[in-house]
Amino acid sequence: MGLPVRTPLHTFPNGFPDELIQKIESFSGRKVLWNKPASGTEIIKKFGERQLKTGELIVYTSGDSVLQIAAHEHVIPLEELYKICEYARKLTIDEPYHLGRVIARPYVGNSADTFERTANRRDLTLVPPEKTVLNFLNDAGLDTLAVGKINDIFSGKGIKEGWHTVSNEDGMERFIALLDRDFHGLSFTNLVDFDAKYGHRREPVLFGKALEAFDRQLGEALPKLKKDDLLMITADHGNDPGFRGTDHTREFVPLLVYSPSFSSVGAFPVRQTFADLGATVADNFAVEMPKTGESFLSFLN
């Protein structure tokens, strides 16, 4: 939302330093397992049964700047897991770690064949160092409504109301309900299943079915849009379900923009930065413009 990351976030392809792991173990009173890159679903299959017996923490990372802790909800209660992750977040904000996120990854099940991650995930991100477009909207007295993990991504900054969701369908139901509400401002929805359930797990068939389900719910939403509403659909990164590996993939992401007031259809040039969306939102509401990004509002008609 108009605030670029100027300092590169660190990744740990060989695992986290012993000093950090020892601090997490000392704080939690639990030993740490693995401490290497891993697929989130595969790692609980590999170590979940052991965790049921020992109560150890499953710590892993990926190609992103992230520390993730997987914990069975019946062995390590959610509140305990969240406290451990909050502690790890405090340790990793600054150098030498400077991590983008710490993620709590709870799961349930009785065996490797039945383990399943739950919707109680929590993302602990870096607090934005400056104001974003969300703050500018809030400062102007406009609504900022966050659906899904948006509230986590922005550490609650600039968010007036937020709702966690358990699935794409749940997120779309919340979005559709907000269209029936008399609000003036931004409704910001994240649908995480495309990434977490089908992208990382490389499930192209299920990814396709999720797109079809989203399309059906979008069909419910479109008739509810008012003439002065502006809908933008995009993604923050690629996660090709047909590609090798389990990490994010790099490709152009879609940008679909619609309003009942549009008099024509067409395509505008490929944008140079994701920050253009934040600039367009700010321009649309005539609030303070971000330092980064170029509005494409004038292209829309």
N, C-alpha and C positions, 0 to 999 in steps of 0.2 A: 504493500500500500504506500509506495513512494519513498521507502527508506531502504537504500541499498546496503548490502553488507560490504564494508570497505576492507575489513581485516579477515583474511581467510580462516575458516574454521578448520580445526584439526581432525584428521582421521587416524585410526589406529589399526592398520591391517595386521599387525602382529600381536594385538591385544594391548591392554592397558598396563602401565607401569606397576610394578609390585607395590610401590609406595601408596598408590591410590587404592589398590585392591586391599591392602592391609588396613587402611583407614576405614573402608567400608565394612570389613570383617570385624574390626574392633567396635565400631558403632553399633552394628546389628547383632553382634554375638553369634553370627553364623558364618561358616566357611563359604568360599566362593568356588563354583565349578566353572570350567571351560575357559572363559576370558579370551575368546578368539572370535573372528567373524563367523557368522552362522545364519542359516535360515531359521526364522522364528518358529516355524512349525516343526522343522526337523530336529531342532535342539531339544524341544520338550519330548519328542518321541525318544530321543537318545538318552536323556537324563531325567525325565519326569518320574519314572518309577524309583530311581535312586533318591530323588528329592522327597518322595513320599516317605521314605525310610529315614533319611538323614536330616531333612530340613535345610539343606544347603541352598545357597542362592545361585541361580543359573544366570551368569553375566555373559553377555555377548555384544558384538557390534556388527557393523555391515560396511558397505562402501561409503555410507554417509557419516557425517559427524554426529555420532550418537552412541550412548551407552544404554543398553537395554537390560532389564532385570526381569526374568520370568519366574513366577512363583505360583504354586498351586494354592487356590483360595482356601482350601481346607487345612493346609499346612502352615502357610504364612498368610494370616488374615490381611484383607485389603488395607486397613488402616496402617498396619505395620509395614506393608510393602510401600505404601505411599510415603511414609516417614523416612524409610531407607532411601527412596528415590529423591526425596527433597534434600536429604543430607548429601547425596551424591551430586545433586544439582549445584549446591552451594560450593562444593569442592572443585567443580569443573567449569565454573563461569569464566575464570581468568586463566592466564598462562600459569603453568605450562600446558594445560589441557585445552582450554577454550573450545568446549564442545557446544554444538548447536542444540542438542536435546538430550534429556534423560527420559526414558520411557518405561513406565510400569506395565508389564505384560502378564496379567493374571490369566490362569487357565483352570479348567476342571477336568474331571475324568478319572477313571480307575486304572487305566493301563495305557501303554503306548498306542494301542489301536483305538482308544476312545478319548484321548486327551484332545481338548478343544479350547482355544483361546476365547475369552469372554469379552463382553462389551465394556468391561470396567477398566479398560486401558486408560492411562493418563499420560499426557505429554507435558513435560516440564521444559519449557523453552527459555531462550534468552529474553529478558525484558527489553523491549525496543529502547535503544539509547536516546532516541528523540521522538517527537510526536509523529504519528502517521496520519493518513487521511481519516482513519477512524476517529482520532482525537479531534481533527478539524471539524468533522461532522458533529461530534458530541459537543464541542465548544460552541457550535452554532445553534444548539438546541434541537438537533435532528436525532432521530432514532437510529441506533446501531444494534441490530438484532443478529446474534451469532448462533448458527445451527451446526451441530457436529463438533469437530475439534477446533473450530475457529477461535473460540475463547482461549483454549490452551495455547494455540499458535502465537497469539498476541499477548499471552500472560494476562488476559483480562483487561489490558489497557485500551481505552477507547470504546469498550463494549458496554452498552446500556443493559442488555439482557442476553442471556445465553442459555442454550439447552444442549446437553449431551444426547447423542443418539446411539442406537444399538445396531443400525443397519442403514443401507441406502434407502430402503422403503420407509423406514422410520423418519429419516431425514427429509425425504420428499413430502411425507405426510405433514411434518411440521412446517415445511415451506409453504405448502398449499394452504394450511390453516392460517398462516400469517397473511396470505393474500386476502383472506376474509376479514382481516383486522384493519382498523382505521389507523394506520401509522404513516409517518412522513419521515423518510430517511432510507437507510440501507438495510436490506435483509441479505445476509452473507451466509451461504450454506456450503458445507463440505460433505461430499459423499465418499466415505473412506473405503468402502468395499472394493471399488475398482482397483485400488492400490493394495490394500492389506490382504484381501481374500483371494483375489484373482490375478493381480499383476505379479506380486512377489512369488506367489505359488505357481505361476505359469500355468494357468487354467484357462486356455482360450475359449473353450466351449461355455464354461460358466461365465466368463467375462462377457461373451456375446449375449447370453441370456440376461445378464444384469443390465446390459445396454437396452435390451428389448423392454425389460421391466421399467427402466428409467423413462424410456420413450412413452410408454403407456401413461405413466404418472405425469409426465410433462404435458401430455394431451389433456389431462385434467386441469393442469395449472394455467395453460395459455388462455382459455376463455375467461379466466378471472382477472387477467391483467387489464388495468385501466389505461385510457388513452395516453396518459403522461407517464406510464411506467416504462422502465428500460430494463430488459433482461439480458444478462451476459453469461454465457456458458463457456468455461475454459478448464484448463488443468494446469497444475503448477510444475509438472514434469512428466516425462514419459515413463511407462512401465509395461513394455510390450510383453503380453502373456505368451507370445510365441518365440521369444528370444531365449538364448542360453543363460544360465545362472539364475540368481534370485534378486539381484540389485536393480535399482532404477535404470532405465535406458534413456538414451539421448536422441530425441527427435522433435520435430515441430509439434506443438500442441494445438488443438482446435481453439478457435475463438468464434463463437456464434453470438450475434447480437440481434435482438428483436424488440420491437415496440409496436403496439397496435396503430400507432400514429404514422408508421413508415409508409411512404407512398410508392416506394420502389424496392427492388432487391438488387444485390450485387456483391462484389468483393472489394475490399480495400487492401492496400499493400501489406505485406508481412511486416509485423511490428518488430522493432529492434530490441525492445525490452519489455519484460513483464510489468514494469512500473507504469507503462502507458495505461493500464487498466485503472490503477489508482488515480492517475491524473485525470482520466475521463470521468471517474466517479466524482472527484472534487469539482471538476468543471460543470458537471451536470447539476450539482447543487449550489454552485456559485460560492464555494467556501475557499479557504486558503489553499493555494496550489502547492503540491509537494515540490521539493528541489529537483527531484529526478522524475523523468517520464514526460511524454508528450500526449496530450489529450487527442483522441480521434473523434470527439463529439461532433465536430463540424462535418465529418464524412457521413454522418448518419442522417437520413431523411425519410 
